[in-house]
Amino acid sequence: MDYQSKNHSKFLLMTHLIFVCKYRKKLLNYVGSEVKGILIDITREYEN
C-alpha cells in the first residue's frame, strides 16, 4: 500500500463513503448515529 502525497499532507485512503446530496440530510438524521458508531468501531479495530 503506497501513501499518496499532496502539498501539505500524506494519506492512505482505503474507503470512500458517498451520500447522495438530495437525500443525505434525511438519511443521516435517520441512521447517522448508527453509521458513526460502525465507523468508530472499524477505526478502533484497525488502529491496534
N, C-alpha and C positions, 0 to 999 in steps of 0.2 A: 504494500500500500504506500503510495507516494503522497506526500503532503503537497498541497498547492500553495503557491506564494503570490501575494499581491503586494501593493506598495507598502503597507504597514501591518500586514497580517500573514499568518501561516495557518492553514487549516486542512482538515481531512473530513470532507462531507460524505457521510455514509448513507444518510436518509434525507429525503426531501418530501415534506408534507405539504400538500396543496389543498386549500379550501376554496370552493367556488365562490366568487365575490358576491353574487346575488343572494346566496343563501347562508353565507358564512356566519352572520350575527345570530340568526335563528338556531343554527346548528350548534354554535359554541355556547349559547345560552342553555341549550338542552343537554348536551353531553360534554361541555367544556371541562368541568372538574374531573370527570372520569378519564378523559383523554390526557389531561395534565398528570393525573396520578399514574397512568400507564407509562407515560414518557419519563417521569421521575424514576419509576421502578426500573425501567430499561437502563437509564443512565447510571443508577447505583450498581446494577449488575455488571456493567462494563467498566466502571471505574476501578473495581477491585481486581 
